[in-house]
């Protein structure tokens, strides 16, 4: 059976929801947590993961504390210093 047109098979999509959000702390538009920052009327991680879930069978929400309504599998960051690379390594390890 073939995949529905427009879907991407055998590839995982990852949303990095961890991090300190240090560049967002002083922005008056919303919470400093980038996963929960409003975008088009909903938390950024929720919107991004929902759109990715319409294209990919496997969506990973890596690190941090994603909103409860975000679509995808929760994946903890790996061990080591806090940095984006740690989230990428965790995403690659969790990809199916």
C-alpha positions as CSV (number, residue, x, y, z in Angstrom):
1,X,0.0,0.0,0.0
2,X,1.5,3.4,-0.9
3,X,1.6,6.4,1.3
4,X,-1.0,9.1,0.9
5,X,0.1,11.8,-1.5
6,X,2.1,14.5,0.3
7,X,3.2,12.4,3.2
8,X,6.9,11.6,3.8
9,X,7.5,8.0,4.7
10,X,10.4,6.6,6.7
11,X,11.6,10.0,8.0
12,X,11.2,11.5,11.4
13,X,10.6,15.2,12.0
14,X,12.0,16.8,15.2
15,X,10.9,19.9,17.1
16,X,13.5,21.0,19.6
17,X,11.5,22.4,22.5
18,X,14.3,22.5,25.0
19,X,16.8,25.3,25.7
20,X,17.0,28.3,27.9
21,X,15.1,30.6,25.5
22,X,17.6,33.3,26.6
23,X,17.0,35.5,23.6
24,X,13.2,35.6,24.3
25,X,13.3,36.6,28.0
26,X,12.8,40.3,27.3
27,X,10.2,40.0,24.5
28,X,6.9,41.5,25.6
29,X,4.8,39.4,23.1
30,X,4.5,36.4,25.3
31,X,6.2,33.8,27.6
32,X,9.9,33.4,27.4
33,X,9.5,29.6,26.8
34,X,9.8,29.3,23.0
35,X,7.7,26.1,23.0
36,X,4.8,28.1,24.5
37,X,5.3,31.4,22.7
38,X,2.1,32.2,20.8
39,X,2.2,31.9,17.0
40,X,-0.9,32.3,14.9
41,X,-3.1,31.9,18.0
42,X,-1.5,28.7,19.5
43,X,1.7,27.7,21.2
44,X,4.6,27.5,18.7
45,X,5.4,23.9,19.5
46,X,1.8,22.9,19.2
47,X,1.4,24.5,15.8
48,X,4.7,23.3,14.5
49,X,4.2,19.7,15.6
50,X,0.6,19.6,14.3
51,X,1.8,20.8,10.9
52,X,4.7,18.3,10.8
53,X,2.3,15.5,11.9
54,X,0.3,16.1,8.8
55,X,3.4,15.3,6.7
56,X,5.4,12.8,8.8
57,X,4.4,9.6,10.5
58,X,7.0,10.2,13.4
59,X,7.2,13.6,15.1
60,X,9.6,14.0,18.0
61,X,9.3,16.7,20.7
62,X,12.8,16.8,22.0
63,X,13.8,18.1,25.4
64,X,12.1,20.7,27.5
65,X,8.4,20.6,28.5
66,X,6.3,20.7,25.3
67,X,2.6,21.9,25.7
68,X,0.3,18.9,26.5
69,X,-1.6,19.3,23.2
70,X,1.6,19.2,21.0
71,X,1.5,16.2,18.6
72,X,4.4,13.7,18.8
73,X,6.6,11.5,20.9
74,X,8.3,13.1,23.9
75,X,12.1,12.6,23.8
76,X,14.4,13.6,26.6
77,X,17.6,15.5,25.9
78,X,20.7,13.4,26.2
79,X,23.4,13.8,28.8
80,X,25.9,16.6,28.7
81,X,26.1,20.3,28.6
82,X,22.9,22.3,27.7
83,X,23.2,23.1,24.0
84,X,21.2,22.6,20.8
85,X,23.6,19.8,19.7
86,X,22.4,17.7,22.6
87,X,18.8,17.9,21.3
88,X,19.9,17.0,17.8
89,X,21.8,13.9,19.1
90,X,18.7,12.9,21.1
91,X,16.5,13.3,18.1
92,X,18.8,11.2,15.9
93,X,19.0,8.5,18.5
94,X,15.2,8.4,18.8
95,X,14.4,8.5,15.1
96,X,12.8,5.3,13.8
